[in-house]
């Protein structure tokens, strides 16, 4: 069964550095998502992406964040200048996109900003 | 504003006992509701969604629009049910999920 994959599984970075988190969505899916979960808190929506553009973003997704689909398979989340509070688990998800359809999640990337 | 509430952070039950994980939502329209499960060190996996009305691994959940609830139930808990359970809502006009804070279920031998 196809699965969403994410790399790396863990990333440690210094405050102020740029990080790129990578995701490979399920191949025939059209909608892609990033969520994050700060330790001990709920999973929060960051951004959704369709047809090579952002379709929706949350208040968390400020100018420090960007997403890209650089080729036909990868979907990336970039944080330009990381802050301590960006430390979290970042989940990628994908689906066909019609309302109410199941989203399939990747295993997550744990980001630690020192 | 749309909100999902899972009032219990931790629920401990004995093996063979019934389980009910509570989920209440706040949304004025017709929501799509989901239960996701996360076993230790694994990804979030769909357990069930209200639109399909099926039973997965013995779990069921009924949408009660009057009480704005989507509680997850299982008549006889198994040790392998121990996991983190998240209730999620998707509203019309958007594809994002809004998650509850999750309930950790521990099934004791």
Backbone of each chain as ProteinMPNN parsed JSONL, in Angstrom:
{"seq_chain_A": "XXXXXXXXXXXXXXXXXXXXXXXXXXXXXXXXXXXXXXXXXXXXXXXXXXXXXXXXXXXXXXXXXXXXXXXXXXXXXXXXXXXXXXXXXXXXXXXXXXXXXXXXXXXXXXXXXX", "coords_chain_A": {"N_chain_A": [[0.853, -1.195, 0.0], [0.62, 2.186, -0.905], [2.458, 4.845, 0.689], [2.84, 7.962, 2.442], [5.943, 9.541, 2.562], [8.593, 10.931, 4.568], [11.448, 12.997, 4.925], [14.203, 14.552, 6.668], [13.995, 12.085, 9.367], [14.612, 13.107, 11.796], [15.788, 16.317, 12.743], [18.224, 18.543, 13.708], [18.913, 21.859, 14.433], [20.493, 25.09, 14.442], [19.306, 28.061, 15.96], [18.024, 30.52, 13.786], [18.985, 29.417, 11.489], [18.278, 28.065, 8.229], [15.893, 25.586, 7.364], [14.913, 22.734, 5.501], [12.235, 20.686, 5.056], [11.297, 17.572, 3.86], [8.945, 15.844, 1.783], [7.315, 13.087, 0.313], [4.481, 12.787, -1.283], [1.609, 10.558, -1.72], [1.388, 9.065, -4.894], [-0.785, 9.556, -6.757], [-2.194, 11.546, -5.598], [-3.614, 14.806, -5.099], [-3.804, 16.955, -3.407], [-1.894, 18.529, -0.901], [-0.485, 18.742, 2.345], [0.764, 20.438, 5.25], [1.27, 19.923, 8.652], [1.807, 20.713, 12.111], [3.072, 19.647, 15.317], [3.594, 20.713, 18.332], [5.404, 19.649, 21.167], [3.372, 17.949, 23.414], [1.142, 19.328, 22.688], [-1.72, 20.036, 20.513], [-2.213, 18.671, 17.189], [-1.617, 20.879, 14.581], [-2.87, 22.67, 11.827], [-0.952, 23.863, 9.105], [-0.63, 24.557, 6.302], [-2.17, 24.177, 3.082], [-1.919, 22.797, -0.209], [-2.334, 23.001, -3.656], [-2.365, 22.272, -7.076], [0.034, 23.554, -7.602], [-0.01, 25.812, -6.011], [-0.56, 27.64, -2.95], [-3.448, 26.78, -1.234], [-4.725, 27.234, 1.129], [-3.849, 28.712, 4.256], [-2.649, 28.827, 7.638], [-2.643, 31.016, 10.524], [-0.251, 30.568, 11.699], [1.491, 30.072, 9.672], [3.589, 32.052, 8.641], [5.63, 34.629, 7.076], [8.068, 33.429, 7.335], [7.83, 30.863, 6.581], [7.64, 28.645, 3.792], [6.361, 26.822, 0.987], [6.862, 24.287, -1.465], [6.668, 22.59, -4.584], [8.971, 21.09, -5.987], [9.447, 19.241, -7.987], [7.953, 16.456, -9.725], [7.388, 14.784, -7.611], [8.263, 15.482, -4.993], [7.461, 17.415, -2.051], [7.962, 20.26, -0.314], [8.727, 21.87, 2.816], [9.881, 24.89, 3.861], [11.659, 26.573, 6.32], [12.711, 29.691, 6.91], [14.352, 31.163, 8.765], [14.996, 29.791, 11.546], [13.287, 29.574, 14.705], [13.356, 29.138, 18.277], [10.841, 28.328, 19.068], [9.908, 26.97, 16.881], [10.478, 24.375, 17.16], [9.254, 21.192, 16.891], [7.092, 18.463, 15.902], [6.729, 17.792, 12.545], [4.271, 17.127, 10.254], [3.531, 15.753, 7.126], [0.879, 15.466, 4.783], [-1.408, 13.92, 2.453], [-4.006, 13.866, -0.053], [-6.772, 13.021, -2.273], [-8.453, 15.151, -2.324], [-11.179, 15.921, -2.395], [-14.003, 17.16, -0.614], [-14.085, 16.099, 2.708], [-12.588, 13.855, 2.371], [-10.314, 11.277, 3.328], [-7.217, 12.11, 4.792], [-3.861, 11.196, 4.291], [-1.179, 10.484, 6.286], [2.291, 11.259, 6.717], [5.207, 9.899, 8.445], [6.345, 11.875, 9.933], [8.631, 14.586, 10.774], [10.91, 15.262, 13.198], [11.76, 18.266, 14.461], [14.29, 20.038, 15.995], [15.197, 22.984, 17.418], [17.972, 24.706, 18.423]], "CA_chain_A": [[0.0, 0.0, 0.0], [1.477, 3.382, -0.964], [2.486, 5.652, 1.905], [3.544, 9.242, 2.417], [7.244, 9.442, 3.23], [9.182, 12.204, 4.965], [12.862, 13.008, 5.319], [14.721, 13.472, 7.518], [13.106, 11.75, 10.473], [15.002, 14.044, 12.856], [16.65, 17.41, 12.292], [18.631, 19.473, 14.754], [19.474, 23.031, 13.792], [20.719, 26.256, 15.298], [18.383, 29.182, 15.769], [18.409, 31.424, 12.711], [19.328, 28.665, 10.291], [17.195, 27.63, 7.345], [15.722, 24.141, 7.244], [13.957, 22.251, 4.498], [11.675, 19.383, 5.367], [10.87, 16.986, 2.584], [7.834, 14.904, 1.813], [6.881, 12.522, -0.956], [3.077, 12.384, -1.13], [1.158, 9.417, -2.511], [1.623, 9.557, -6.253], [-1.943, 10.052, -7.498], [-2.893, 12.534, -4.795], [-3.568, 16.138, -5.677], [-3.718, 17.957, -2.359], [-0.81, 18.256, 0.029], [-0.666, 19.507, 3.579], [1.716, 20.374, 6.356], [0.779, 20.153, 10.004], [2.867, 20.568, 13.102], [2.633, 19.317, 16.661], [4.536, 21.043, 19.403], [5.343, 18.608, 22.19], [2.315, 18.085, 24.41], [0.017, 20.125, 22.19], [-2.493, 19.397, 19.457], [-1.755, 18.777, 15.811], [-2.151, 22.137, 14.038], [-2.761, 22.866, 10.382], [-0.1, 24.957, 8.646], [-0.846, 24.993, 4.935], [-2.565, 23.198, 2.08], [-1.285, 23.134, -1.489], [-2.989, 22.32, -4.765], [-2.117, 22.845, -8.39], [1.237, 24.388, -7.5], [-0.126, 27.03, -5.23], [-1.159, 27.499, -1.633], [-4.899, 26.951, -1.264], [-5.136, 27.761, 2.428], [-2.776, 28.697, 5.25], [-3.067, 29.262, 8.958], [-1.927, 32.186, 11.068], [1.108, 30.141, 12.042], [2.275, 30.039, 8.429], [3.941, 33.433, 8.324], [6.601, 34.821, 5.994], [9.241, 32.58, 7.539], [7.531, 29.557, 6.018], [7.254, 28.559, 2.384], [6.214, 25.451, 0.502], [7.198, 24.175, -2.876], [6.682, 21.257, -5.179], [10.048, 21.343, -6.942], [9.387, 18.302, -9.101], [6.685, 15.744, -9.729], [7.163, 13.884, -6.495], [8.56, 16.048, -3.686], [6.723, 18.564, -1.526], [8.881, 20.694, 0.746], [8.418, 22.972, 3.719], [11.097, 25.596, 4.218], [11.607, 27.596, 7.373], [13.864, 30.512, 6.508], [15.193, 31.534, 9.899], [14.287, 29.06, 12.586], [13.22, 30.093, 16.071], [13.235, 28.067, 19.259], [9.451, 27.869, 19.105], [9.61, 26.127, 15.721], [10.74, 22.979, 17.541], [7.978, 20.483, 16.828], [6.993, 17.391, 14.91], [6.066, 18.294, 11.339], [3.648, 16.053, 9.488], [3.03, 15.977, 5.783], [-0.271, 14.618, 4.457], [-1.909, 14.132, 1.095], [-5.231, 13.171, -0.435], [-7.302, 13.44, -3.566], [-8.841, 16.528, -2.094], [-12.581, 16.287, -2.318], [-14.386, 17.446, 0.754], [-14.328, 14.988, 3.607], [-11.787, 12.682, 2.085], [-9.251, 10.951, 4.265], [-5.844, 12.538, 4.564], [-2.877, 10.174, 4.63], [-0.083, 11.196, 6.933], [3.633, 10.723, 6.787], [5.651, 9.564, 9.807], [6.763, 13.079, 10.645], [10.022, 14.996, 10.992], [11.051, 15.964, 14.48], [12.699, 19.383, 14.339], [14.739, 20.628, 17.259], [15.956, 24.223, 17.196], [18.753, 25.014, 19.632]], "C_chain_A": [[0.888, 1.245, 0.0], [1.357, 4.202, 0.32], [3.169, 6.991, 1.623], [4.872, 9.055, 3.151], [7.772, 10.834, 3.526], [10.645, 12.005, 5.329], [13.277, 14.415, 5.714], [13.713, 13.125, 8.605], [13.369, 12.682, 11.658], [15.919, 15.097, 12.256], [16.937, 18.306, 13.487], [19.302, 20.65, 14.062], [19.68, 24.14, 14.81], [19.707, 27.335, 14.966], [18.918, 30.116, 14.68], [18.777, 30.717, 11.419], [18.072, 28.317, 9.485], [17.114, 26.1, 7.372], [14.709, 23.847, 6.155], [13.535, 20.853, 4.891], [11.048, 18.836, 4.09], [9.797, 15.921, 2.771], [7.637, 14.363, 0.395], [5.454, 12.042, -0.754], [2.775, 11.12, -1.946], [0.954, 9.882, -3.946], [0.386, 10.083, -6.968], [-2.762, 11.061, -6.699], [-2.644, 13.94, -5.346], [-3.39, 17.244, -4.643], [-2.648, 17.532, -1.364], [-0.919, 19.229, 1.194], [0.578, 19.408, 4.458], [0.963, 20.714, 7.632], [1.979, 20.132, 10.939], [2.254, 20.257, 14.466], [3.767, 19.641, 17.618], [4.316, 20.042, 20.523], [4.269, 18.9, 23.236], [1.108, 18.867, 23.946], [-0.684, 19.407, 21.036], [-1.794, 19.518, 18.112], [-2.436, 19.997, 15.18], [-1.887, 22.222, 12.539], [-1.836, 24.046, 10.087], [-0.546, 25.467, 7.284], [-1.361, 23.832, 4.095], [-2.128, 23.712, 0.71], [-1.938, 22.315, -2.575], [-2.646, 23.035, -6.049], [-0.997, 23.892, -8.348], [1.035, 25.735, -6.822], [-0.782, 26.737, -3.888], [-2.657, 27.724, -1.757], [-5.419, 27.497, 0.059], [-3.92, 27.738, 3.361], [-3.303, 29.227, 6.58], [-2.265, 30.485, 9.379], [-0.486, 31.832, 11.424], [2.022, 30.287, 10.831], [2.574, 31.463, 8.006], [5.033, 33.476, 7.257], [7.863, 33.987, 6.16], [9.064, 31.202, 6.891], [7.268, 29.674, 4.52], [7.151, 27.085, 2.013], [6.454, 25.457, -1.0], [7.026, 22.726, -3.317], [7.719, 21.345, -6.305], [10.054, 20.406, -8.144], [8.083, 17.534, -8.972], [6.402, 14.889, -8.517], [7.358, 14.536, -5.127], [7.676, 17.24, -3.346], [7.512, 19.021, -0.303], [8.292, 21.834, 1.566], [9.749, 23.599, 4.117], [10.806, 26.573, 5.341], [12.879, 28.407, 7.225], [14.827, 30.774, 7.655], [14.537, 30.959, 11.148], [14.369, 29.748, 13.939], [13.093, 28.901, 17.016], [11.835, 27.463, 19.233], [9.027, 27.094, 17.862], [9.893, 24.659, 16.011], [9.404, 22.247, 17.66], [8.15, 19.258, 15.941], [6.204, 17.957, 13.737], [5.568, 17.105, 10.52], [3.237, 16.56, 8.114], [1.839, 15.044, 5.578], [-0.679, 14.878, 3.02], [-3.24, 13.417, 0.928], [-5.681, 13.643, -1.802], [-7.931, 14.813, -3.494], [-10.314, 16.831, -2.037], [-12.994, 16.363, -0.857], [-14.667, 16.206, 1.559], [-13.49, 13.773, 3.328], [-10.665, 12.522, 3.084], [-7.922, 11.554, 3.838], [-4.903, 11.442, 5.058], [-1.615, 10.872, 5.1], [1.238, 10.465, 6.786], [4.029, 10.479, 8.233], [6.139, 10.761, 10.608], [8.259, 13.304, 10.632], [10.062, 15.74, 12.31], [12.144, 17.011, 14.338], [13.005, 19.939, 15.718], [15.607, 21.834, 16.938], [16.65, 24.595, 18.495], [19.191, 26.482, 19.676]], "O_chain_A": [[1.807, 1.351, 0.813], [0.301, 4.248, 0.951], [3.963, 7.122, 0.692], [4.911, 8.476, 4.237], [7.446, 11.796, 2.831], [11.033, 11.01, 5.941], [12.76, 15.384, 5.157], [12.691, 13.798, 8.746], [12.459, 13.001, 12.424], [16.724, 14.806, 11.372], [16.028, 18.763, 14.18], [20.163, 20.46, 13.203], [19.108, 24.12, 15.899], [19.306, 27.491, 13.813], [20.101, 30.455, 14.657], [18.87, 31.35, 10.368], [16.961, 28.287, 10.014], [18.135, 25.413, 7.4], [13.774, 24.613, 5.924], [14.362, 19.953, 5.04], [10.366, 19.545, 3.351], [9.757, 15.209, 3.774], [7.777, 15.091, -0.588], [5.23, 11.008, -0.125], [3.591, 10.68, -2.755], [0.413, 10.961, -4.185], [0.522, 11.023, -7.752], [-3.886, 11.394, -7.075], [-1.617, 14.218, -5.965], [-2.894, 18.327, -4.954], [-2.509, 16.356, -1.029], [-1.375, 20.364, 1.053], [1.329, 18.433, 4.41], [0.152, 21.639, 7.687], [3.036, 19.6, 10.599], [1.09, 20.557, 14.732], [4.765, 18.925, 17.694], [3.186, 19.636, 20.796], [4.262, 19.961, 23.86], [0.156, 19.057, 24.704], [-0.287, 18.312, 20.637], [-0.907, 20.35, 17.922], [-3.658, 20.137, 15.231], [-0.805, 21.88, 12.063], [-1.921, 25.092, 10.731], [-0.809, 26.658, 7.117], [-1.044, 22.669, 4.348], [-1.987, 24.917, 0.504], [-2.087, 21.099, -2.451], [-2.638, 24.265, -6.103], [-1.079, 24.951, -8.969], [1.803, 26.674, -7.029], [-1.465, 25.728, -3.715], [-3.095, 28.731, -2.314], [-6.456, 28.159, 0.089], [-3.071, 26.852, 3.264], [-4.277, 29.979, 6.627], [-1.343, 30.923, 8.69], [0.388, 32.698, 11.445], [3.205, 30.595, 10.975], [1.909, 32.018, 7.132], [5.319, 32.467, 6.614], [8.645, 33.854, 5.219], [10.035, 30.475, 6.682], [6.74, 30.68, 4.046], [7.768, 26.222, 2.638], [6.279, 26.46, -1.691], [7.209, 21.784, -2.545], [7.371, 21.643, -7.447], [10.601, 20.739, -9.195], [7.207, 17.917, -8.197], [5.314, 14.327, -8.388], [6.666, 14.164, -4.18], [7.21, 17.968, -4.222], [7.706, 18.249, 0.637], [7.489, 22.635, 1.089], [10.632, 22.924, 4.644], [9.819, 27.307, 5.303], [13.984, 27.89, 7.392], [16.034, 30.605, 7.485], [13.638, 31.567, 11.73], [15.356, 30.402, 14.277], [12.761, 27.794, 16.594], [11.663, 26.25, 19.359], [7.897, 26.609, 17.797], [9.581, 23.794, 15.194], [8.536, 22.642, 18.439], [9.194, 19.046, 15.323], [5.133, 18.535, 13.922], [6.33, 16.212, 10.15], [2.675, 17.645, 7.968], [1.801, 13.95, 6.143], [-0.346, 15.911, 2.44], [-3.561, 12.487, 1.668], [-5.077, 14.526, -2.412], [-7.946, 15.553, -4.477], [-10.677, 17.941, -1.65], [-12.41, 15.716, 0.011], [-15.426, 15.343, 1.119], [-13.66, 12.746, 3.985], [-10.135, 13.498, 3.616], [-7.554, 11.509, 2.664], [-5.126, 10.84, 6.109], [-1.06, 11.729, 4.412], [1.298, 9.236, 6.738], [3.277, 10.813, 9.149], [6.324, 10.669, 11.822], [9.05, 12.371, 10.5], [9.343, 16.719, 12.514], [13.31, 16.681, 14.121], [12.109, 20.263, 16.496], [16.63, 21.713, 16.264], [16.009, 24.777, 19.53], [19.853, 26.9, 20.625]]}, "seq_chain_B": "XXXXXXXXXXXXXXXXXXXXXXXXXXXXXXXXXXXXXXXXXXXXXXXXXXXXXXXXXXXXXXXXXXXXXXXXXXXXXXXXXXXXXXXXXXXXXXXXXXXXXXXXXXXXX", "coords_chain_B": {"N_chain_B": [[-16.09, 29.886, 15.788], [-14.4, 27.022, 14.537], [-13.983, 24.095, 16.415], [-12.524, 21.334, 18.141], [-13.027, 19.197, 20.777], [-11.519, 17.125, 23.088], [-12.051, 15.808, 25.979], [-10.666, 14.171, 27.761], [-7.372, 13.556, 28.702], [-6.048, 11.254, 29.285], [-7.029, 7.912, 29.368], [-7.649, 5.118, 31.162], [-8.285, 1.719, 31.04], [-9.377, -1.606, 31.887], [-8.453, -4.637, 30.274], [-10.884, -6.051, 28.193], [-12.902, -4.487, 29.158], [-15.478, -2.015, 28.473], [-14.942, 0.759, 26.227], [-15.004, 4.264, 25.896], [-14.229, 6.992, 24.081], [-14.291, 10.388, 24.228], [-15.515, 12.953, 22.056], [-16.21, 16.162, 21.194], [-17.573, 18.699, 19.117], [-17.421, 21.946, 17.62], [-19.171, 23.56, 15.35], [-21.005, 25.152, 12.879], [-22.064, 24.242, 10.506], [-22.375, 21.334, 8.359], [-20.35, 18.909, 9.447], [-17.405, 16.998, 8.516], [-16.25, 14.21, 10.089], [-13.614, 12.543, 11.803], [-11.767, 9.819, 13.185], [-8.516, 9.387, 14.183], [-5.742, 7.233, 14.8], [-2.774, 6.806, 16.657], [-0.282, 4.716, 17.029], [2.421, 3.691, 19.169], [5.264, 5.432, 18.219], [4.51, 5.469, 15.566], [2.898, 6.527, 12.499], [0.139, 8.846, 12.139], [-2.922, 7.274, 11.667], [-5.85, 6.642, 9.812], [-8.684, 5.731, 11.6], [-11.51, 5.586, 11.638], [-14.234, 7.152, 9.858], [-17.016, 9.344, 9.901], [-18.668, 9.356, 7.719], [-18.528, 6.933, 6.467], [-19.522, 5.068, 8.179], [-18.607, 2.622, 9.22], [-17.266, -0.228, 11.028], [-14.215, -0.489, 12.545], [-11.644, -2.523, 13.612], [-13.267, -3.208, 15.703], [-14.128, -0.827, 16.735], [-16.541, 1.793, 16.854], [-18.265, 4.779, 15.848], [-20.617, 7.271, 16.295], [-22.173, 9.983, 14.771], [-23.585, 12.578, 16.472], [-25.586, 15.021, 15.943], [-27.201, 16.678, 17.417], [-26.065, 16.763, 19.959], [-23.622, 17.543, 19.219], [-21.475, 15.681, 18.981], [-19.05, 13.038, 18.617], [-18.385, 10.422, 19.599], [-16.066, 7.818, 20.305], [-16.307, 4.329, 20.407], [-15.879, 1.112, 21.936], [-16.755, -2.172, 22.607], [-15.278, -4.116, 24.021], [-12.235, -3.761, 25.266], [-8.903, -4.226, 24.029], [-5.468, -5.111, 24.695], [-3.809, -4.281, 22.637], [-5.055, -2.062, 21.725], [-4.071, 0.105, 22.985], [-2.979, 3.334, 22.619], [-2.614, 6.592, 21.07], [-5.376, 8.624, 20.491], [-6.986, 10.611, 18.147], [-9.442, 12.969, 17.458], [-10.848, 14.491, 14.612], [-11.888, 17.245, 12.579], [-13.321, 18.262, 9.536], [-14.343, 20.961, 7.654], [-16.882, 22.33, 5.45], [-15.881, 23.884, 2.417], [-13.256, 24.042, 3.001], [-10.235, 22.179, 3.19], [-8.692, 21.493, 5.277], [-7.797, 19.831, 8.344], [-9.097, 20.058, 11.62], [-7.84, 19.365, 14.662], [-8.498, 17.581, 17.718], [-7.102, 17.606, 21.059], [-6.312, 15.097, 21.633], [-6.519, 11.802, 23.079], [-4.97, 9.663, 25.291], [-5.125, 6.273, 25.319], [-4.941, 3.685, 27.561], [-4.755, 0.318, 27.898], [-5.117, -1.951, 30.312], [-3.698, -4.987, 31.497]], "CA_chain_B": [[-14.88, 29.237, 15.3], [-14.469, 25.569, 14.609], [-13.172, 23.565, 17.512], [-12.735, 19.94, 18.522], [-12.656, 19.022, 22.181], [-11.405, 15.783, 23.645], [-11.885, 16.224, 27.368], [-9.779, 13.303, 28.543], [-6.01, 13.387, 28.177], [-5.659, 9.872, 29.508], [-8.104, 7.024, 29.766], [-7.13, 3.779, 31.468], [-9.323, 0.717, 31.234], [-8.868, -2.967, 31.918], [-8.73, -5.478, 29.117], [-12.224, -6.613, 28.211], [-13.871, -3.48, 29.592], [-15.884, -1.113, 27.378], [-14.187, 2.007, 26.088], [-15.633, 5.376, 25.18], [-13.374, 8.175, 23.976], [-15.236, 11.466, 23.912], [-15.15, 14.017, 21.124], [-17.255, 17.147, 20.914], [-17.104, 19.664, 18.136], [-18.132, 23.206, 17.485], [-19.213, 23.946, 13.928], [-22.407, 25.445, 12.588], [-22.488, 23.551, 9.298], [-22.298, 19.867, 8.394], [-18.922, 18.567, 9.481], [-16.89, 15.666, 8.261], [-15.53, 13.875, 11.319], [-12.688, 11.433, 11.672], [-10.921, 9.389, 14.294], [-7.199, 8.892, 13.815], [-5.028, 6.563, 15.871], [-1.311, 6.846, 16.524], [0.396, 3.753, 17.891], [3.731, 4.171, 19.597], [6.29, 5.674, 17.204], [4.013, 5.288, 14.207], [2.211, 7.685, 11.929], [-1.309, 8.958, 12.302], [-3.636, 6.412, 10.72], [-7.29, 6.752, 9.928], [-9.374, 4.618, 12.226], [-12.777, 5.586, 10.936], [-14.822, 8.455, 9.583], [-18.462, 9.198, 10.118], [-19.384, 9.213, 6.453], [-18.522, 5.552, 6.014], [-20.337, 4.316, 9.145], [-18.151, 1.246, 9.361], [-16.599, -0.584, 12.272], [-12.829, -0.879, 12.297], [-11.011, -3.089, 14.814], [-14.262, -3.255, 16.762], [-14.5, 0.523, 17.123], [-17.589, 2.491, 16.131], [-18.499, 6.152, 16.29], [-21.839, 7.823, 15.71], [-22.274, 11.435, 14.803], [-24.791, 13.076, 17.116], [-25.595, 16.454, 15.626], [-27.86, 17.4, 18.499], [-25.095, 16.948, 21.036], [-22.356, 17.866, 18.53], [-20.487, 14.731, 19.494], [-18.622, 11.94, 17.747], [-17.634, 9.611, 20.555], [-15.532, 6.544, 19.804], [-16.667, 3.286, 21.373], [-15.543, -0.287, 21.669], [-17.37, -2.901, 23.732], [-14.312, -4.897, 24.796], [-10.898, -3.244, 24.942], [-7.77, -5.144, 23.935], [-4.2, -4.442, 25.028], [-3.255, -3.659, 21.43], [-5.746, -0.785, 21.467], [-3.344, 1.178, 23.66], [-2.479, 4.267, 21.594], [-3.134, 7.952, 21.137], [-6.517, 8.747, 19.6], [-7.29, 11.997, 17.818], [-10.66, 13.293, 16.73], [-10.557, 15.599, 13.69], [-13.043, 17.795, 11.865], [-13.091, 18.994, 8.297], [-15.575, 21.694, 7.376], [-17.091, 22.597, 4.032], [-15.156, 25.046, 1.926], [-11.843, 23.93, 3.361], [-9.804, 20.792, 3.244], [-7.822, 21.259, 6.435], [-8.346, 19.188, 9.523], [-8.907, 20.643, 12.944], [-7.681, 18.223, 15.563], [-8.565, 17.704, 19.163], [-5.811, 17.466, 21.723], [-5.96, 13.683, 21.718], [-6.691, 11.029, 24.319], [-4.125, 8.457, 25.356], [-5.829, 5.118, 25.86], [-4.09, 2.605, 28.103], [-5.53, -0.858, 28.239], [-4.34, -2.684, 31.317], [-3.918, -6.443, 31.486]], "C_chain_B": [[-15.03, 27.725, 15.452], [-13.516, 25.055, 15.673], [-13.509, 22.111, 17.738], [-12.206, 19.779, 19.943], [-12.631, 17.543, 22.541], [-11.078, 15.986, 25.121], [-10.897, 15.396, 28.177], [-8.406, 13.232, 27.9], [-5.607, 11.924, 28.249], [-6.879, 9.086, 29.961], [-7.506, 5.636, 29.967], [-8.298, 2.843, 31.719], [-8.651, -0.649, 31.31], [-9.276, -3.704, 30.647], [-10.112, -6.104, 29.27], [-13.305, -5.637, 28.628], [-14.293, -2.625, 28.389], [-15.092, 0.179, 27.413], [-15.068, 3.032, 25.398], [-14.689, 6.567, 25.229], [-14.256, 9.318, 23.462], [-14.643, 12.488, 22.933], [-16.37, 14.893, 20.934], [-16.706, 18.183, 19.951], [-17.98, 20.905, 18.149], [-18.029, 23.621, 16.029], [-20.671, 24.089, 13.536], [-22.929, 24.708, 11.362], [-22.477, 22.047, 9.473], [-20.849, 19.433, 8.353], [-18.643, 17.183, 8.91], [-16.015, 15.338, 9.477], [-14.775, 12.581, 11.169], [-12.125, 11.077, 13.045], [-9.625, 8.842, 13.69], [-6.564, 8.25, 15.04], [-3.525, 6.641, 15.587], [-0.728, 5.87, 17.534], [1.803, 4.252, 18.153], [4.698, 4.248, 18.434], [5.823, 5.419, 15.777], [3.266, 6.535, 13.743], [0.746, 7.704, 12.324], [-1.994, 8.11, 11.237], [-5.133, 6.625, 10.912], [-7.848, 5.512, 10.594], [-10.766, 4.492, 11.605], [-13.258, 7.012, 10.736], [-16.336, 8.297, 9.534], [-19.191, 8.891, 8.828], [-19.47, 7.746, 6.025], [-19.312, 4.634, 6.937], [-19.888, 2.859, 9.263], [-17.5, 1.041, 10.722], [-15.205, -1.093, 11.93], [-12.228, -1.343, 13.612], [-11.976, -3.076, 15.993], [-14.719, -1.893, 17.251], [-15.647, 1.04, 16.25], [-17.682, 3.908, 16.664], [-19.727, 6.666, 15.569], [-21.838, 9.328, 15.86], [-23.622, 11.812, 15.407], [-24.815, 14.588, 16.931], [-26.244, 17.269, 16.733], [-26.911, 17.724, 19.636], [-23.738, 17.372, 20.494], [-21.233, 16.979, 19.063], [-20.212, 13.653, 18.456], [-17.754, 11.027, 18.608], [-17.239, 8.275, 19.929], [-15.777, 5.471, 20.857], [-16.158, 1.928, 20.931], [-16.052, -1.097, 22.858], [-16.369, -3.631, 24.624], [-12.894, -4.48, 24.402], [-9.858, -4.369, 24.939], [-6.486, -4.385, 24.233], [-3.621, -3.721, 23.823], [-3.983, -2.379, 21.032], [-5.041, 0.388, 22.141], [-2.656, 2.058, 22.619], [-3.003, 5.649, 21.914], [-4.252, 8.066, 20.107], [-6.864, 10.227, 19.409], [-8.603, 12.076, 17.048], [-10.351, 14.507, 15.843], [-11.813, 15.979, 12.933], [-12.568, 18.471, 10.594], [-14.404, 19.67, 7.934], [-15.678, 22.019, 5.889], [-16.357, 23.875, 3.622], [-13.686, 25.043, 2.266], [-11.472, 22.464, 3.407], [-8.959, 20.486, 4.473], [-8.573, 20.493, 7.513], [-8.117, 20.087, 10.738], [-8.923, 19.478, 13.917], [-8.046, 18.591, 16.991], [-7.191, 17.461, 19.747], [-5.399, 16.012, 21.909], [-6.234, 13.084, 23.083], [-5.783, 9.812, 24.248], [-4.92, 7.358, 26.025], [-4.809, 4.085, 26.316], [-5.007, 1.464, 28.496], [-4.657, -1.749, 29.114], [-4.71, -4.164, 31.314], [-4.704, -6.899, 32.706]], "O_chain_B": [[-15.69, 27.229, 16.365], [-12.388, 25.529, 15.803], [-14.653, 21.697, 17.547], [-11.084, 20.176, 20.257], [-13.6, 16.814, 22.324], [-9.94, 16.304, 25.466], [-10.353, 15.874, 29.172], [-8.271, 12.899, 26.723], [-4.907, 11.42, 27.371], [-7.651, 9.528, 30.813], [-6.928, 5.057, 29.047], [-9.189, 3.141, 32.515], [-7.519, -0.831, 30.863], [-10.309, -3.419, 30.041], [-10.464, -6.618, 30.331], [-14.493, -5.92, 28.473], [-13.557, -2.522, 27.407], [-14.637, 0.632, 28.463], [-15.783, 2.721, 24.445], [-14.39, 7.087, 26.304], [-14.879, 9.217, 22.405], [-13.46, 12.827, 22.98], [-17.438, 14.413, 20.555], [-15.517, 18.501, 19.972], [-19.115, 20.896, 18.624], [-16.96, 23.981, 15.537], [-21.483, 23.216, 13.843], [-24.142, 24.568, 11.206], [-22.559, 21.541, 10.592], [-20.187, 19.576, 7.325], [-19.523, 16.325, 8.835], [-15.137, 16.121, 9.84], [-15.224, 11.648, 10.503], [-12.024, 11.919, 13.937], [-9.634, 7.97, 12.821], [-6.811, 8.666, 16.172], [-3.079, 6.554, 14.443], [-0.681, 6.149, 18.732], [2.311, 5.124, 17.448], [4.931, 3.256, 17.742], [6.637, 5.182, 14.885], [3.041, 7.468, 14.513], [0.194, 6.704, 12.783], [-1.682, 8.215, 10.051], [-5.614, 6.771, 12.035], [-7.531, 4.386, 10.209], [-11.146, 3.431, 11.111], [-12.759, 7.95, 11.358], [-16.856, 7.243, 9.17], [-20.23, 8.23, 8.846], [-20.389, 7.364, 5.3], [-19.726, 3.548, 6.531], [-20.722, 1.963, 9.394], [-17.223, 1.988, 11.457], [-15.043, -2.011, 11.126], [-12.296, -0.632, 14.615], [-11.558, -2.949, 17.144], [-15.608, -1.809, 18.099], [-15.708, 0.753, 15.054], [-17.243, 4.205, 17.775], [-19.852, 6.505, 14.355], [-21.545, 9.871, 16.926], [-24.672, 11.409, 14.906], [-24.157, 15.332, 17.658], [-25.876, 18.422, 16.959], [-26.947, 18.815, 20.204], [-22.795, 17.541, 21.267], [-20.197, 17.457, 19.525], [-21.014, 13.394, 17.558], [-16.554, 10.882, 18.375], [-17.979, 7.692, 19.136], [-15.495, 5.667, 22.039], [-16.024, 1.635, 19.743], [-15.797, -0.731, 24.006], [-16.578, -3.753, 25.831], [-12.421, -4.82, 23.318], [-9.924, -5.314, 25.725], [-6.417, -3.17, 24.051], [-3.007, -2.664, 23.967], [-3.565, -1.69, 20.101], [-5.383, 1.544, 21.89], [-1.844, 1.575, 21.83], [-3.731, 5.855, 22.885], [-4.082, 7.644, 18.964], [-7.013, 10.981, 20.371], [-8.826, 11.324, 16.099], [-9.674, 15.44, 16.276], [-12.684, 15.147, 12.679], [-11.548, 19.16, 10.578], [-15.454, 19.028, 7.908], [-14.684, 21.986, 5.164], [-16.24, 24.819, 4.404], [-12.949, 25.942, 1.863], [-12.326, 21.609, 3.642], [-8.557, 19.341, 4.682], [-9.802, 20.507, 7.58], [-7.099, 20.769, 10.859], [-9.884, 18.712, 13.988], [-7.922, 19.74, 17.414], [-6.239, 17.151, 19.031], [-4.266, 15.728, 22.298], [-6.186, 13.768, 24.105], [-5.816, 9.039, 23.291], [-5.341, 7.5, 27.173], [-3.935, 3.67, 25.556], [-5.911, 1.622, 29.315], [-3.603, -2.228, 28.696], [-5.872, -4.536, 31.152], [-4.976, -8.09, 32.856]]}, "name": "protein", "num_of_chains": 2, "seq": "XXXXXXXXXXXXXXXXXXXXXXXXXXXXXXXXXXXXXXXXXXXXXXXXXXXXXXXXXXXXXXXXXXXXXXXXXXXXXXXXXXXXXXXXXXXXXXXXXXXXXXXXXXXXXXXXXXXXXXXXXXXXXXXXXXXXXXXXXXXXXXXXXXXXXXXXXXXXXXXXXXXXXXXXXXXXXXXXXXXXXXXXXXXXXXXXXXXXXXXXXXXXXXXXXXXXXXXXXXXXXXX"}
